Structures are given as C-alpha cells and as structure tokens.
C-alpha cells in the first residue's frame, strides 16, 4: 500500500468516526429533538431588523413579525443608510404604529444591530435579517429555553424560502443538514454560530459581553464564541422555523461562502484558546479540532479525485492514439467485466460505508426538519452528493485566498446585511 492510499484510508475512517459520534449524540437525545421547554413566563421580546437597501424583502420580514404568535413584542427596524425605497416602505408601518423605525448612516450590520439593542425595551431581543422571515410560532418555540438563567441565546431552524436554481436546490439539502447539526451540537454545548435570520438573545447578557463586534464579517459567529467564552450557554429549537433567501447564482454563492468561511477562520483564530481546552468540553476538545481535519479531508479527497480523473483521461488518450482513434472495433467487441463490481478492497468498503452513513444523515436531517423525501427532492439529493463536496473545497480555497490577500483584515466590501 502506498502513502496516498493509507492517507485516504485514514481520512475515510475519520469521516465515519465523526458520523458515528454525532449519531450517538442524536440517538441518546432523540426524544428531546422536537421538545421545547414550556415558558414559565412570557417576557417582552424586541425584534430587531437591520436593513440596507431591502425594498424587495423588508415588507415580508416586517409582516412576519407582526403575525408572530407571541403576546408581548416590539418591532424595531434599523435602516442602515439605505438608498432605495426601504425607508419609505418602513414609514408606512410607522404611521400605523406597527414598528419603531431608526434611521442611521451606513455602517454595516453589526452597527445596526447594536443600535437596535440600545433602543430595545424587551428583556429578550430577536434578530431577523431583512431577506428573511419568521414562522408564526418561532419566538414561542424559543422563549422557553430562557427559563434557564445560564442561557444567553437560542438559535432557530433555518430553511430556504425557495429553490428555483440548481444552486438553491443544493443549498436546500445543506440547510436541512444544518438543522440536524445545530440540534445535535446544542445537546453537547457546541453551537458556534447564532444565525442572523431569527436567533434570540438575553439582552442583558448581550450588553454585558459588549454587543456585536463591528467590522467582523461574520458577527453572528463571533458573538456566539464570545457568549461561550463568557461562560453562557446557547440552545436550539429544531421547530422554531425561520426562512431565508439563498444565492441564486454560482457567483453569488461563492461570494457568500467565501465570507462565511473566511469569517470562520478569522474567528477560530481569534478564539484559538478554545482549541483542545477542556473548559469548552466537546467544542474545544472535539468539534473545532476535527473541523480542521475535515478541511484537510475536503482538499485531499478533491485532489485525489482530480488526480485519478486526469490519469484515467491521459491513459485513455494514449490508448486511442495507439489505435489512431479507431474506436469502432472497441465498441463492437465491448463486454462489461462484472468482476469489477466485486473487486472489493478495504478502501472500497470504507467508501461504501461512508456513503451509507451519509444517506442516513440526510434522512435524519429531513426528519429533524419535519420534511419528507419525495420524488421532487431526488435531483436535489444527487446534486448534493455529487457536487457539494467539491464545492466545499472551492469555498474554503476561496476563503483562504481571501484571508491571504486581505492580510487578516476582516472588513468586507459593501454593506453586507
């Protein structure tokens, strides 16, 4: 066995091991996946919507907040220097006394959130991106977790608003998978992102830790790390549904994921003291370290796949050149070698086992997301299995390149909301 083969064997073993680990976490807690603590009381919730040039979606976001099934709430829209009709649309709600509108110069999402928190009067604050919206029971399903004074934040279950393009179809599966992961991470205190579309916080604690970091390109990740660093917990409700828009084009998807993964690398570096630190339990001792091994696995498997494909193509071209590209005799005498189907070696067994476990993970993701796998999802699943692994490698390569080119600067071009 050569070194490449042994490395690949080790990586497949690692992937299977991590799948089994999270399976165990899921099955040990499966009775609690859909259960939310019943609220002992219903504290006032301030919903903050930061918006920049959101004329296309802001009405939908506000309407979803108005329709929330929750007894005591206020809606604060922070207009971050929009140059379109956003302010005009929001002012129609102000006239009806439906929202509080705060206008400010453009400064980025974190500055808008922090200003909204200062204006808030609720004991809890829920943040909602302007291109997203709440389901009616989202807040109600999250608020019970705040019975525990140690809980500083609760994350929702995010789904896509639509899946028109191939890139959105692939993201659809990814979002269901994220619902599964976020829930199992919460069982072992290891959530390191509080997503912008719908996460809820205890206002007193957010103010105590200093609010959202202005200038950070993934402020929803940085605040989660800071909350855990301060000794507080982050919970998750698997049926507090929020809906958000996914990039429609390949270019938009790469741009979004470059920001996400560059922000991940930046924030893990910032909180590198958590790595292998027993104080942070599963997050520090297992999840964060294995994430880096997953990144290496993505690159290595992608490299091996490309290398094998190029080698096969090269050999095929040489063979065709040897017969002057006269392929008809080959076609006429072709016979499929069924023995190839049974040419099983240890690597093949591990690869097949990983595929089976991946299918189980997708099934559990749909189950936790309260979705059913129907015929319409078959193209989505094929796209996810055959394209997404390679896409992840591209996203991380783009993020690493971005970090190298920017020299560690976390600022992002444009007013990302």
C-alpha positions as CSV (number, residue, x, y, z in Angstrom):
1,X,0.0,0.0,0.0
2,X,1.4,3.4,-0.9
3,X,1.2,6.5,1.2
4,X,-1.7,8.1,-0.7
5,X,-3.8,5.0,-0.2
6,X,-3.0,4.9,3.5
7,X,-3.9,8.6,4.0
8,X,-7.2,8.1,2.1
9,X,-8.0,5.1,4.3
10,X,-7.3,7.1,7.5
11,X,-9.5,10.0,6.2
12,X,-12.4,7.7,5.4
13,X,-12.1,6.2,8.9
14,X,-12.1,9.7,10.4
15,X,-15.2,10.7,8.5
16,X,-17.0,7.5,9.6
17,X,-15.9,8.0,13.2
18,X,-17.3,11.6,13.3
19,X,-20.6,10.5,11.7
20,X,-20.9,7.7,14.4
21,X,-20.1,10.2,17.1
22,X,-22.9,12.6,16.1
23,X,-25.3,9.6,15.6
24,X,-24.7,8.6,19.2
25,X,-25.4,12.2,20.4
26,X,-28.6,12.3,18.3
27,X,-30.0,8.9,19.4
28,X,-29.2,9.5,23.1
29,X,-31.3,12.7,22.9
30,X,-33.8,11.7,20.2
31,X,-36.8,12.1,22.5
32,X,-35.9,15.8,23.1
33,X,-35.3,16.8,19.5
34,X,-38.7,18.3,19.0
35,X,-39.4,19.2,22.6
36,X,-39.1,22.8,23.7
37,X,-39.3,23.8,27.4
38,X,-42.7,25.3,28.3
39,X,-42.2,29.0,29.1
40,X,-42.6,29.8,32.8
41,X,-43.5,33.4,31.7
42,X,-43.6,35.4,28.5
43,X,-41.0,38.3,28.8
44,X,-41.2,41.1,26.3
45,X,-39.3,40.4,23.1
46,X,-37.8,43.2,20.9
47,X,-37.4,42.0,17.3
48,X,-34.6,43.9,15.6
49,X,-34.4,44.0,11.8
50,X,-31.2,45.6,10.4
51,X,-31.8,46.6,6.8
52,X,-29.7,48.1,3.9
53,X,-31.4,48.6,0.6
54,X,-34.0,45.9,1.3
55,X,-37.0,47.4,-0.5
56,X,-37.7,44.0,-2.1
57,X,-38.0,42.0,1.1
58,X,-38.4,44.3,4.1
59,X,-42.2,44.2,3.9
60,X,-42.3,40.4,4.1
61,X,-39.9,40.5,7.1
62,X,-42.0,43.1,9.0
63,X,-45.3,41.3,8.2
64,X,-43.9,38.1,9.6
65,X,-43.0,39.8,12.9
66,X,-46.5,41.4,13.1
67,X,-48.1,38.0,12.7
68,X,-45.9,36.3,15.3
69,X,-47.9,34.3,17.8
70,X,-46.4,36.0,20.9
71,X,-48.2,38.2,23.5
72,X,-45.6,40.9,24.2
73,X,-43.3,42.2,21.4
74,X,-42.0,45.3,19.8
75,X,-40.5,45.5,16.3
76,X,-37.5,47.8,15.7
77,X,-36.3,48.3,12.1
78,X,-32.8,49.9,11.8
79,X,-32.4,51.4,8.4
80,X,-28.6,51.4,7.8
81,X,-28.4,54.3,5.3
82,X,-30.5,52.7,2.5
83,X,-30.6,54.5,-0.8
84,X,-33.6,52.8,-2.2
85,X,-37.3,52.8,-1.1
86,X,-36.6,50.9,2.2
87,X,-37.2,54.0,4.4
88,X,-40.4,54.9,2.6
89,X,-41.8,51.4,3.0
90,X,-41.0,51.3,6.7
91,X,-42.6,54.7,7.3
92,X,-45.9,53.3,6.2
93,X,-45.7,50.9,9.2
94,X,-44.6,53.7,11.5
95,X,-47.8,55.6,10.6
96,X,-49.9,52.6,11.6
97,X,-47.9,52.4,14.9
98,X,-46.7,48.9,13.9
99,X,-42.9,49.4,14.2
100,X,-40.2,51.6,15.6
101,X,-38.0,52.9,12.8
102,X,-34.4,54.0,13.5
103,X,-32.5,55.7,10.6
104,X,-28.7,55.9,10.6
105,X,-25.8,56.4,8.3
106,X,-24.5,53.3,6.7
107,X,-22.1,51.5,9.0
108,X,-22.7,47.8,8.5
109,X,-24.9,45.1,10.0
110,X,-23.3,44.9,13.4
111,X,-23.6,48.7,14.0
112,X,-27.3,48.5,13.1
113,X,-27.9,45.6,15.5
114,X,-26.1,47.3,18.4
115,X,-28.1,50.5,17.9
116,X,-31.3,48.4,17.8
117,X,-30.3,46.7,21.1
118,X,-29.8,50.2,22.7
119,X,-33.3,51.2,21.6
120,X,-34.9,47.9,22.7
121,X,-37.0,47.7,25.8
122,X,-37.5,43.9,25.8
123,X,-35.9,41.5,28.2
124,X,-35.1,39.4,25.1
125,X,-34.0,40.5,21.6
126,X,-34.6,38.5,18.5
127,X,-32.6,39.5,15.3
128,X,-34.0,39.0,11.8
129,X,-32.2,39.6,8.6
130,X,-34.2,41.8,6.1
131,X,-34.3,39.0,3.5
132,X,-35.7,36.5,6.0
133,X,-39.0,35.9,7.8
134,X,-40.4,34.2,10.9
135,X,-42.9,31.4,11.1
136,X,-45.8,32.3,13.4
137,X,-44.6,30.1,16.4
138,X,-40.8,30.7,16.0
139,X,-40.5,33.0,19.1
140,X,-42.9,31.0,21.1
141,X,-40.9,27.8,20.5
142,X,-37.6,29.5,21.6
143,X,-38.6,31.5,24.6
144,X,-38.9,28.6,27.0
145,X,-35.2,27.9,26.9
146,X,-34.6,31.2,28.7
147,X,-36.1,29.6,31.8
148,X,-32.5,28.7,32.5
149,X,-30.6,31.8,33.5
150,X,-27.4,30.5,32.0
151,X,-28.9,30.5,28.5
152,X,-27.8,33.6,26.6
153,X,-29.1,32.7,23.2
154,X,-31.3,30.3,21.3
155,X,-31.0,29.5,17.6
156,X,-33.8,28.7,15.2
157,X,-34.2,26.1,12.4
158,X,-33.5,27.9,9.1
159,X,-35.0,26.9,5.8
160,X,-34.8,28.4,2.3
161,X,-37.7,30.5,1.0
162,X,-37.4,28.9,-2.5
163,X,-35.3,26.5,-4.6
164,X,-35.6,27.8,-8.2
165,X,-32.0,27.3,-9.4
166,X,-29.7,24.3,-9.2
167,X,-27.5,26.1,-6.7
168,X,-30.5,26.7,-4.4
169,X,-31.6,23.1,-4.7
170,X,-28.2,22.0,-3.4
171,X,-28.4,24.6,-0.6
172,X,-31.9,23.2,0.3
173,X,-30.3,19.9,1.4
174,X,-27.5,21.8,3.1
175,X,-30.0,23.8,5.2
176,X,-31.8,20.7,6.3
177,X,-28.4,19.1,7.3
178,X,-27.6,22.3,9.3
179,X,-30.9,21.9,11.2
180,X,-29.8,18.4,12.2
181,X,-26.3,19.5,13.1
182,X,-27.3,22.6,15.0
183,X,-29.6,20.5,17.2
184,X,-27.0,17.8,17.9
185,X,-24.4,20.5,18.6
186,X,-26.7,22.1,21.1
187,X,-27.0,18.8,23.1
188,X,-23.3,19.0,23.8
189,X,-23.0,22.8,24.2
190,X,-21.1,23.3,20.9
191,X,-23.1,25.7,18.8
192,X,-20.6,28.3,17.5
193,X,-23.0,30.3,15.3
194,X,-26.1,32.2,16.2
195,X,-27.5,32.9,12.7
196,X,-28.8,36.3,11.7
197,X,-32.2,35.0,10.5
198,X,-34.0,34.5,13.8
199,X,-31.6,34.0,16.7
200,X,-32.8,35.3,20.0
201,X,-30.7,36.7,22.9
202,X,-31.0,37.7,26.5
203,X,-30.5,41.5,26.1
204,X,-28.7,41.9,29.5
205,X,-26.0,39.4,28.6
206,X,-25.5,40.7,25.0
207,X,-24.9,44.2,26.5
208,X,-22.7,42.7,29.2
209,X,-20.4,41.0,26.7
210,X,-20.2,44.2,24.6
211,X,-22.7,43.6,21.8
212,X,-21.9,42.6,18.2
213,X,-18.3,43.2,17.0
214,X,-18.4,45.9,14.4
215,X,-16.3,45.2,11.3
216,X,-16.4,41.4,11.8
217,X,-17.6,39.8,8.5
218,X,-19.4,37.0,10.4
219,X,-20.6,38.9,13.5
220,X,-23.2,36.1,14.2
221,X,-20.3,33.6,14.7
222,X,-18.1,35.9,16.7
223,X,-20.9,36.7,19.2
224,X,-21.5,33.0,19.7
225,X,-17.9,32.4,20.5
226,X,-17.9,35.4,22.9
227,X,-21.0,34.2,24.7
228,X,-19.5,30.7,25.3
229,X,-16.2,32.3,26.3
230,X,-18.1,34.3,28.9
231,X,-19.5,31.0,30.4
232,X,-23.0,31.2,29.0
233,X,-25.0,28.6,27.0
234,X,-26.6,28.6,23.6
235,X,-29.6,26.4,22.9
236,X,-31.5,25.5,19.8
237,X,-35.2,24.9,18.9
238,X,-35.5,22.5,16.0
239,X,-39.0,23.7,15.2
240,X,-38.6,27.4,15.5
241,X,-38.7,27.9,11.8
242,X,-37.3,30.9,10.0
243,X,-36.9,31.3,6.3
244,X,-34.1,33.0,4.4
245,X,-33.1,33.5,0.8
246,X,-30.2,31.5,-0.7
247,X,-28.0,32.8,-3.5
248,X,-29.5,32.1,-6.9
249,X,-26.2,32.0,-9.0
250,X,-22.9,30.3,-8.6
251,X,-21.1,33.7,-8.4
252,X,-23.4,34.8,-5.5
253,X,-23.0,31.5,-3.7
254,X,-19.2,31.6,-3.9
255,X,-19.2,35.2,-2.6
256,X,-21.4,34.4,0.3
257,X,-19.5,31.3,1.3
258,X,-16.1,33.0,0.9
259,X,-17.3,35.5,3.5
260,X,-18.7,32.8,5.8
261,X,-15.6,30.6,5.7
262,X,-13.1,33.5,5.9
263,X,-15.1,34.6,8.9
264,X,-14.9,31.2,10.4
265,X,-11.1,31.0,10.0
266,X,-10.7,34.6,11.4
267,X,-12.9,33.9,14.5
268,X,-11.4,30.5,15.3
269,X,-8.0,32.2,15.2
270,X,-9.3,34.9,17.5
271,X,-10.7,32.3,19.9
272,X,-7.9,29.7,19.4
273,X,-7.6,29.4,23.2
274,X,-10.7,27.2,22.9
275,X,-8.8,24.6,20.9
276,X,-8.0,21.5,23.0
277,X,-9.3,23.4,26.0
278,X,-11.2,21.1,28.5
279,X,-13.1,24.1,29.7
280,X,-15.1,24.2,26.4
281,X,-15.8,20.4,26.5
282,X,-16.9,18.9,23.2
283,X,-16.5,22.2,21.3
284,X,-12.8,22.7,22.3
285,X,-11.7,19.0,22.6
286,X,-13.5,17.6,19.5
287,X,-15.6,19.8,17.2
288,X,-13.2,22.7,16.5
289,X,-10.1,20.4,16.1
290,X,-12.0,17.9,13.8
291,X,-13.3,20.8,11.7
292,X,-9.7,21.4,10.6
293,X,-9.3,17.8,9.8
294,X,-12.5,18.0,7.7
295,X,-11.0,20.9,5.8
296,X,-7.9,18.8,5.0
297,X,-10.1,15.9,4.0
298,X,-12.0,18.1,1.6
299,X,-8.8,19.2,-0.1
300,X,-7.2,15.8,-0.1
301,X,-10.2,13.9,-1.5
302,X,-10.7,16.5,-4.1
303,X,-7.1,16.3,-5.1
304,X,-7.2,12.5,-5.3
305,X,-10.4,12.7,-7.4
306,X,-8.9,15.2,-9.8
307,X,-5.6,13.3,-10.0
308,X,-7.4,10.0,-10.7
309,X,-9.6,11.6,-13.4
310,X,-6.7,13.2,-15.2
311,X,-4.7,10.0,-15.0
312,X,-7.6,8.0,-16.5
313,X,-8.1,10.6,-19.2
314,X,-4.4,10.6,-20.0
315,X,-4.3,6.8,-20.3
316,X,-7.4,6.8,-22.4
317,X,-6.0,9.4,-24.9
318,X,-2.7,7.4,-25.1
319,X,-4.7,4.2,-25.8
320,X,-6.8,5.9,-28.5
321,X,-3.6,7.4,-30.1
322,X,-2.1,3.9,-30.3
323,X,-5.0,2.8,-32.5
324,X,-5.3,6.0,-34.4
325,X,-8.6,6.8,-32.7
326,X,-10.3,3.9,-34.5
327,X,-12.8,3.1,-31.7
328,X,-15.4,1.1,-33.6
329,X,-13.7,-2.3,-33.0
330,X,-13.6,-1.4,-29.3
331,X,-17.3,-0.6,-29.3
332,X,-18.3,-3.6,-31.3
333,X,-16.4,-6.0,-29.1
334,X,-17.2,-4.3,-25.7
335,X,-18.1,-6.6,-22.8
336,X,-18.7,-5.4,-19.3
337,X,-16.5,-7.0,-16.8
338,X,-18.9,-7.9,-13.9
339,X,-15.9,-8.9,-11.8
340,X,-15.2,-5.2,-11.3
341,X,-18.3,-4.9,-9.3
342,X,-16.9,-7.4,-6.8
343,X,-13.3,-6.1,-6.7
344,X,-13.7,-5.0,-3.1
345,X,-10.7,-3.8,-1.1
346,X,-10.6,-2.1,2.3
347,X,-10.8,1.4,0.8
348,X,-13.9,0.4,-1.2
349,X,-15.6,-0.9,1.9
350,X,-14.9,2.3,3.9
351,X,-16.1,4.4,1.0
352,X,-19.3,2.4,0.7
353,X,-19.8,2.6,4.5
354,X,-19.4,6.4,4.4
355,X,-21.9,6.7,1.6
356,X,-24.5,4.6,3.6
357,X,-23.9,6.8,6.6
358,X,-24.2,9.9,4.6
359,X,-27.6,8.7,3.3
360,X,-28.7,8.0,7.0
361,X,-27.6,11.6,7.9
362,X,-29.6,13.1,5.1
363,X,-32.6,11.0,6.2
364,X,-32.2,12.2,9.8
365,X,-31.8,15.8,8.5
366,X,-35.2,15.6,6.8
367,X,-36.7,14.0,9.8
368,X,-35.5,16.7,12.2
369,X,-36.5,19.4,9.7
370,X,-40.0,17.9,9.6
371,X,-39.7,17.3,5.8
372,X,-40.5,14.3,3.7
373,X,-38.2,12.9,1.0
374,X,-40.4,12.9,-2.2
375,X,-39.6,12.5,-5.9
376,X,-39.1,16.2,-6.3
377,X,-36.1,16.0,-4.0
378,X,-34.2,13.3,-6.0
379,X,-32.4,15.9,-8.2
380,X,-31.5,17.9,-5.1
381,X,-30.0,14.8,-3.4
382,X,-27.9,13.9,-6.5
383,X,-26.7,17.5,-6.7
384,X,-25.8,17.5,-3.1
385,X,-23.9,14.1,-3.2
386,X,-22.0,14.7,-6.4
387,X,-21.4,18.5,-6.4
388,X,-21.4,19.8,-2.9
389,X,-18.3,18.0,-1.6
390,X,-16.3,19.6,-4.4
391,X,-18.0,23.0,-3.7
392,X,-16.9,22.9,-0.1
393,X,-13.3,22.6,-1.2
394,X,-13.7,25.6,-3.6
395,X,-15.3,27.7,-0.8
396,X,-12.5,27.0,1.6
397,X,-9.9,27.6,-1.1
398,X,-11.6,30.9,-1.9
399,X,-11.8,31.8,1.8
400,X,-8.1,31.0,2.5
401,X,-7.1,33.0,-0.6
402,X,-9.2,35.9,0.6
403,X,-7.5,35.9,4.0
404,X,-4.1,35.8,2.5
405,X,-4.8,38.6,0.0
406,X,-6.5,40.8,2.7
407,X,-3.7,40.1,5.2
408,X,-6.1,39.3,8.0
409,X,-8.3,42.3,7.5
410,X,-11.9,41.3,8.5
411,X,-13.7,44.1,6.7
412,X,-15.9,43.2,3.8
413,X,-16.6,45.3,0.7
414,X,-20.1,46.6,0.6
415,X,-22.8,46.9,3.3
416,X,-23.4,43.2,4.0
417,X,-26.7,42.7,5.7
